[in-house]
Amino acid sequence: MAERAGSPDSDVLGDRRRKLEALRAAGIEPFPHEFDGVEPIASVRESHADLAAGEETEATHRVAGRLAARRGQGKMAFLDIEDRSGRIQIQARSDVLGTEQMDRLLALDLGDLIGVDGTAFVSRRGELTLRVDGFRILAKSLRPPPDKHHGLTDVETRHRHRELDLIANPETRRLFVTRARVISTVRRFLDDAGYVEVETPILQPLYGGAMARPFTTHHNALDRDMYLRIATELYLKRLIVGGLERVYELGKNFRNEGVDTTHNPEFTVLEFYEAYADYLDIADRCERLVWAVAQAVGYEGELDFQPPWRRELLVDAIRDRTGIDIVEVRDREELAGRMRALGLAAGDEDTWPQLVDELVSKRVEPELVQPTFLLDYPVEVSPLAKRHRSAPGLVERFEAFASGMEIANAFTELNDPDEQRRRFEEQRRYAAAGDEEAQPYDESFVRALEQGMPPTGGIGIGIDRLVMLMTGARSIREVVLFPALRS
């Protein structure tokens, strides 16, 4: 949006542009190509952690960052500059810099990026400081930074203009550094366990591997519709067929669904698959992975991620909280009536699997605060999972929950191609009944299974939700750098 002429904003922008042109007129490039040899401010602070108040050194350092504060003028001034790792005070003196350079430094605006060469000392107040021996402007900021005193608190602005949020709020920078540490820990854990990281198509001729609506696009050269993937599962299991035995992928999935505190249309998921394992093996690996992440990021909240986690059967969890035994109530109309009697939504278009999912999400999930595995699901809601070896009508599947939120979904994988065909056909019936999230029939996947897939366990873990747990964030928008927002 353009600033109205004569407004305070336009006056500020105009003043900054005049300073930009003055720099150029003085032969100073306000956007240089590089500034080599910069040390993180945190490293400078760490190297002088033992200095006492008033102590001088001969140690010189080169730092760079955004001008965040300024105090004093004339022959001596103190300024603060800030980089990703922290903030440091610099002292500017005209007897060191000369009058012209001193004036030029003090004429800079808050938000300008500068590089400084300086000598370390500790002020009488005990503040580590760099005495400026020389400086260079690295980027002239043409817009003022957010108010550093009050911080940037408007949620809409923070999410829509994340760069301003990162400039103004150190806790936001820390959160996304933590997110990066979560991902690097996940990779290290799986690499050390002998898994191979792979990449499968994001643009797919047929979506699958989850119950979700896809985003559809069109490939002009091939003249065919394509889909953004909703999951990586079917491709990864084809790699198990091919003999890779332990594989994982960490990347974006896309689902054309609503937006709320735990859902964003694009989100990051880890999926890993292990030959010769079942869902209980995967549960053990899942809880050990999350525990490793919690230790790596220094989690100190109220959740206890240390293995073993609580385990509860899905059928028992629903019956104990609603009185409905879904093993006995297999008729869709009867289940809908029982749910309405409890005051729960049961839409006329909802299929039996959708009603079961509603029971879990409304009555069970909110009560699962400490990390919990919910085990053994009805076959109707799990078209890709292997039938339970001892419980008729169920499959070997678990979902993991913490803080009232699902964070993972896992199976003993269905590897019988004939049974998989029958499951896909059943999903077609649900789709015909109006279920837009039914799993489509994927003949290529079934043919891959006909080559022979070993007993396999697999899981999908939501990285965004895992980061929410580790940081205490209440909304997925807080942990996604650029979340989806209304225009």
C-alpha positions in Angstrom: 0.0 0.0 0.0 1.4 3.4 -1.0 1.8 6.0 1.8 -0.3 9.1 1.4 1.7 12.2 0.6 2.2 14.4 3.7 1.5 11.5 6.1 4.0 10.8 8.9 4.9 7.5 7.2 5.7 9.3 3.9 7.8 11.9 5.7 9.9 9.1 7.4 10.3 7.3 4.1 11.2 10.5 2.3 13.9 11.3 4.9 15.4 7.9 4.6 15.6 8.1 0.9 17.3 11.5 1.1 19.9 9.9 3.3 20.3 7.1 0.8 21.0 9.6 -2.0 23.4 11.6 0.3 25.4 8.5 0.8 25.7 7.9 -2.9 26.6 11.6 -3.5 29.4 11.1 -1.0 30.7 8.2 -3.0 29.6 5.6 -0.5 27.8 2.4 -1.8 24.8 1.8 0.5 24.4 -1.8 -0.7 27.9 -3.3 -0.9 28.5 -6.8 -2.2 30.2 -8.4 0.9 31.7 -7.9 4.4 34.0 -10.9 5.1 35.1 -12.3 8.4 32.1 -11.5 10.5 31.9 -13.2 13.9 28.5 -14.0 15.6 27.8 -11.5 18.4 27.2 -14.5 20.8 30.7 -15.8 20.1 32.2 -12.4 20.9 30.4 -12.3 24.1 31.4 -15.8 25.0 35.1 -15.1 24.4 35.0 -12.2 27.0 32.6 -13.7 29.5 35.2 -13.4 32.3 36.1 -9.8 31.9 35.4 -7.5 34.9 33.8 -4.1 34.9 36.1 -1.4 33.5 38.6 -4.0 32.1 40.2 -3.2 28.7 41.6 -5.6 26.1 43.5 -5.4 22.8 41.2 -8.0 21.2 39.6 -6.9 18.0 36.4 -8.3 16.5 34.4 -7.8 13.3 30.6 -7.9 13.8 27.7 -7.0 11.7 24.0 -6.5 12.3 21.0 -4.2 12.4 21.3 -0.9 14.3 18.9 -1.3 17.2 19.5 1.6 19.6 21.5 4.8 19.9 22.4 6.9 23.0 24.4 10.1 23.1 25.9 12.3 20.4 28.7 14.7 19.7 32.1 13.4 20.7 31.0 10.0 22.1 27.9 7.8 21.6 26.8 4.3 22.3 24.9 2.2 19.8 23.5 -1.3 19.9 23.7 -3.7 17.0 21.9 -7.0 16.8 22.4 -10.1 14.8 20.7 -13.5 14.9 22.7 -14.6 18.0 22.2 -11.5 20.1 23.0 -7.9 20.7 26.2 -5.9 21.6 26.9 -2.4 22.5 29.4 -0.4 20.5 31.1 2.9 21.5 31.8 5.5 18.9 34.3 8.3 19.6 35.2 11.2 17.3 38.8 11.1 18.4 39.0 7.6 17.0 36.8 7.9 13.9 37.3 11.5 13.0 34.5 14.1 12.9 33.3 13.2 9.4 32.9 9.5 10.1 31.5 10.2 13.5 28.8 12.4 12.0 28.1 9.8 9.3 27.7 7.0 11.9 25.3 9.1 14.1 23.3 10.0 11.0 22.4 6.4 10.4 18.8 5.3 11.0 17.6 2.6 13.3 17.2 -0.5 11.2 20.2 0.2 9.0 22.6 -2.7 8.7 26.2 -2.0 9.5 29.5 -3.8 9.9 31.9 -2.8 12.7 35.5 -3.4 13.5 36.2 -2.8 17.1 38.2 -3.4 20.2 36.6 -5.2 23.2 36.3 -3.7 26.7 33.8 -3.8 29.5 32.2 -0.5 30.6 32.1 0.7 34.1 28.5 -0.6 34.3 29.7 -4.1 33.3 28.6 -4.1 29.7 30.8 -5.8 27.1 31.4 -3.1 24.4 33.3 -2.8 21.2 35.1 0.5 20.7 34.6 1.3 17.0 37.8 1.4 15.0 35.9 1.5 11.7 32.5 0.8 10.3 30.8 0.2 7.0 27.1 0.6 6.0 25.9 -2.8 4.6 22.3 -2.0 3.7 20.3 1.2 4.0 16.9 0.5 5.6 14.3 2.6 3.7 11.5 1.7 6.2 11.7 2.1 9.9 11.8 -1.1 12.0 8.9 -2.1 14.3 8.8 -0.5 17.7 11.5 -2.3 19.7 10.3 -1.0 23.0 6.8 -2.5 22.8 7.7 -5.3 20.4 5.6 -6.3 17.4 2.4 -7.8 19.0 -0.2 -7.6 16.2 -0.8 -11.2 15.3 -1.9 -10.5 11.7 1.2 -8.4 11.0 3.5 -10.9 12.7 2.2 -13.7 10.5 1.8 -11.8 7.2 5.1 -10.0 7.5 7.3 -12.5 9.3 10.5 -10.5 8.5 9.1 -7.7 10.8 8.3 -10.3 13.5 11.9 -11.7 13.3 13.4 -8.2 13.5 11.3 -7.1 16.5 10.9 -10.3 18.5 14.0 -12.2 19.6 11.7 -15.0 20.9 10.5 -15.6 17.3 14.0 -16.0 16.1 14.7 -18.5 18.9 11.6 -20.4 18.0 12.6 -21.0 14.5 16.2 -21.8 15.5 14.6 -24.5 17.7 12.5 -25.7 14.8 15.7 -26.2 12.8 17.2 -28.1 15.7 14.2 -30.4 15.8 14.6 -31.2 12.1 18.4 -31.8 12.3 17.9 -34.1 15.4 15.2 -36.1 13.5 17.6 -36.6 10.6 20.5 -37.5 12.8 18.4 -40.0 14.8 17.2 -41.9 11.7 20.6 -41.7 9.9 22.2 -43.3 12.9 19.6 -46.0 12.8 20.5 -47.0 9.3 17.6 -45.2 7.4 18.2 -43.8 4.0 16.7 -40.3 3.3 14.9 -40.2 0.0 12.8 -37.8 -2.1 9.6 -38.7 -3.8 7.3 -36.7 -6.1 5.4 -33.7 -4.8 3.5 -33.3 -8.1 1.7 -36.7 -8.5 -0.5 -38.2 -11.2 -2.7 -39.7 -8.4 -2.8 -38.6 -4.8 -2.9 -41.1 -1.9 -1.5 -42.3 1.4 -4.0 -40.4 3.5 -7.7 -39.5 3.9 -7.7 -35.9 2.6 -8.8 -33.6 -0.2 -6.0 -32.7 -2.6 -5.0 -29.6 -4.5 -5.4 -30.1 -8.2 -3.4 -28.4 -11.0 -2.8 -29.0 -14.7 0.3 -30.0 -16.5 0.2 -28.2 -19.9 2.9 -30.2 -21.7 1.3 -33.6 -20.7 -2.2 -32.2 -20.9 -3.3 -33.9 -17.7 -4.4 -33.0 -14.3 -1.9 -33.5 -11.5 -2.1 -33.3 -7.7 0.1 -31.9 -4.9 0.9 -34.8 -2.7 -1.2 -35.3 0.5 1.3 -37.9 1.8 4.5 -39.7 0.8 3.4 -43.2 2.0 2.7 -45.1 -1.2 5.9 -44.1 -2.9 8.0 -44.9 0.2 6.4 -48.3 0.5 7.3 -48.9 -3.2 10.9 -48.3 -2.2 10.6 -50.9 0.6 9.4 -53.3 -2.2 12.5 -52.3 -4.1 14.8 -53.4 -1.2 15.8 -50.2 0.5 14.4 -51.7 3.7 14.7 -48.5 5.9 13.7 -45.2 4.3 12.5 -41.8 5.4 11.4 -38.6 3.8 11.0 -35.2 5.5 9.2 -32.6 3.5 6.0 -30.7 2.6 2.6 -32.2 2.1 -0.5 -30.3 0.9 -4.1 -30.8 1.8 -7.1 -28.7 0.6 -8.7 -28.4 4.0 -9.7 -25.8 6.6 -7.3 -23.7 8.5 -7.2 -23.7 12.3 -4.8 -23.8 15.2 -3.5 -27.3 14.2 -4.0 -27.3 10.4 -2.3 -25.4 7.6 -2.8 -26.3 4.0 0.9 -27.0 3.5 2.7 -28.6 6.4 5.9 -30.6 7.1 5.8 -34.3 7.7 8.3 -37.0 8.5 7.5 -40.5 7.2 9.7 -43.5 7.8 9.3 -47.1 7.0 11.1 -50.2 8.2 11.1 -53.7 6.8 10.6 -56.6 9.1 9.0 -54.4 11.8 5.5 -54.0 13.0 3.5 -51.1 14.6 4.8 -51.8 18.1 8.4 -51.6 16.9 7.5 -48.3 15.3 5.9 -47.1 18.5 9.1 -47.8 20.4 11.2 -45.9 17.8 8.7 -43.0 17.7 8.9 -42.4 21.4 12.7 -42.7 21.4 12.9 -40.2 18.5 10.6 -37.6 20.2 12.6 -38.1 23.5 15.8 -37.4 21.6 14.3 -34.2 20.1 13.1 -33.0 23.6 16.6 -33.5 24.9 18.2 -31.8 22.0 16.1 -28.6 22.3 16.2 -28.5 26.1 12.5 -29.0 26.5 11.4 -28.0 30.0 7.6 -28.0 29.9 5.0 -30.1 31.7 4.9 -33.0 29.2 6.9 -36.1 30.0 8.3 -37.4 26.7 10.6 -40.0 28.3 9.7 -43.5 27.2 7.6 -45.5 27.8 4.5 -43.5 26.9 0.9 -44.3 28.0 -0.9 -46.8 25.7 -4.6 -47.1 25.4 -6.9 -49.1 23.1 -9.0 -47.0 20.8 -12.2 -49.0 21.3 -11.8 -48.7 25.1 -11.0 -45.0 24.9 -14.2 -44.3 23.0 -16.4 -46.6 25.1 -15.0 -45.3 28.4 -15.7 -41.7 27.4 -19.0 -42.1 25.5 -20.5 -45.5 26.4 -20.4 -46.4 22.7 -18.7 -49.7 21.7 -17.8 -49.2 18.0 -17.0 -52.9 17.6 -20.6 -53.6 18.3 -22.2 -50.6 16.6 -21.2 -51.1 13.0 -24.4 -49.7 11.5 -24.0 -46.1 10.4 -27.5 -44.9 11.3 -27.3 -46.5 14.8 -24.0 -44.9 15.4 -25.2 -41.5 14.3 -28.2 -41.8 16.6 -26.1 -42.7 19.6 -23.8 -39.7 18.9 -26.7 -37.3 18.5 -28.0 -38.5 21.9 -24.7 -37.4 23.3 -25.0 -33.9 21.7 -22.3 -34.7 19.1 -22.5 -33.7 15.4 -23.4 -36.5 13.1 -24.1 -35.1 9.6 -26.4 -36.9 7.3 -23.6 -37.2 4.7 -21.0 -38.5 7.1 -19.9 -42.1 6.6 -19.4 -44.6 9.4 -15.6 -44.0 9.4 -16.2 -40.2 9.5 -18.4 -40.6 12.5 -15.8 -42.7 14.3 -13.2 -40.0 13.6 -15.6 -37.4 15.0 -15.9 -39.4 18.2 -12.2 -39.6 18.6 -11.5 -35.9 17.8 -14.3 -34.5 20.1 -14.3 -36.9 23.1 -11.0 -38.7 23.2 -8.3 -36.5 21.7 -8.8 -33.5 24.0 -8.2 -35.6 27.1 -4.8 -37.1 25.9 -2.5 -34.5 27.4 0.6 -36.6 28.3 2.2 -38.4 25.4 -0.1 -41.4 24.6 -0.4 -44.1 21.9 -4.0 -44.9 20.9 -3.9 -48.4 19.5 -5.9 -50.7 17.2 -8.4 -49.0 14.9 -11.4 -50.3 12.9 -10.5 -51.6 9.5 -13.0 -49.2 7.8 -10.9 -46.1 8.9 -7.6 -47.6 8.0 -7.4 -48.7 4.3 -3.6 -49.1 4.2 -3.1 -50.9 7.5 -2.7 -54.7 8.1 -5.5 -56.5 9.9 -5.0 -57.2 13.6 -3.5 -60.6 14.2 -5.8 -61.3 17.1 -8.7 -58.7 17.1 -11.3 -59.2 14.4 -12.5 -56.1 12.6 -9.5 -54.1 13.7 -6.1 -53.2 12.2 -2.7 -52.8 13.7 -2.6 -49.0 13.8 -1.8 -46.4 16.4 -2.0 -42.6 16.6 0.2 -40.7 19.0 -1.2 -37.7 20.9 0.2 -35.1 23.3 -1.3 -31.9 24.7 -4.7 -32.9 23.2 -3.3 -33.0 19.7 -2.5 -35.8 17.2 1.2 -35.8 16.3 1.7 -39.2 14.6 -0.1 -42.0 12.7 1.4 -45.5 12.2 0.6 -48.9 10.9 1.8 -52.4 10.5 1.6 -51.9 6.8 -0.8 -53.9 4.6 1.3 -56.0 2.2 -1.2 -58.4 0.8 -2.0 -57.0 -2.7 -5.4 -58.8 -3.0 -6.5 -57.4 0.4 -5.3 -54.0 -0.7 -7.4 -54.1 -3.8 -10.5 -55.0 -1.7 -9.8 -52.1 0.6 -9.4 -49.7 -2.3 -12.8 -50.9 -3.7 -14.4 -50.3 -0.3 -13.0 -46.7 -0.4 -14.6 -46.3 -3.7 -18.0 -47.0 -2.1 -17.3 -44.4 0.6 -16.4 -41.9 -2.1 -19.6 -42.7 -3.9 -21.5 -42.1 -0.7 -20.0 -38.5 -0.5 -16.7 -38.9 1.4 -14.4 -36.4 -0.4 -11.5 -37.7 1.6 -11.7 -41.3 0.7 -8.5 -43.0 -0.5 -8.5 -43.3 -4.3 -7.8 -46.6 -6.1 -4.1 -46.8 -7.0 -3.4 -49.7 -9.3 0.3 -48.9 -9.6 0.7 -49.3 -5.9 -1.1 -52.6 -5.9 1.1 -53.9 -8.7 4.1 -52.9 -6.7 2.8 -54.9 -3.8 2.5 -57.9 -6.2 6.3 -57.9 -6.4 6.3 -58.7 -2.7 6.7 -56.3 0.2 8.2 -57.7 3.4 6.5 -57.2 6.8 6.8 -53.5 7.3 6.1 -50.8 9.9 5.6 -47.2 9.0 4.7 -43.8 10.5 4.0 -40.2 9.7 4.9 -37.6 12.3 3.8 -34.0 12.0 6.9 -31.8 12.3 4.9 -28.5 12.8 2.9 -30.0 15.7 6.1 -31.5 17.2 7.6 -28.0 17.2 4.5 -26.7 18.8 4.9 -29.1 21.6 8.6 -28.4 22.1 8.1 -24.6 22.1 4.7 -24.3 23.8 3.2 -22.6 20.7 -0.6 -22.6 20.8 -1.1 -22.3 17.0 0.5 -23.9 14.0 0.8 -20.4 12.5 3.4 -19.6 15.2 5.8 -22.3 14.0 5.3 -21.9 10.2 7.4 -19.0 8.9 4.8 -18.0 6.3 1.4 -19.6 7.2 -1.6 -19.5 4.9 -3.8 -16.4 5.6 -6.9 -14.8 4.1 -6.3 -12.1 1.6 
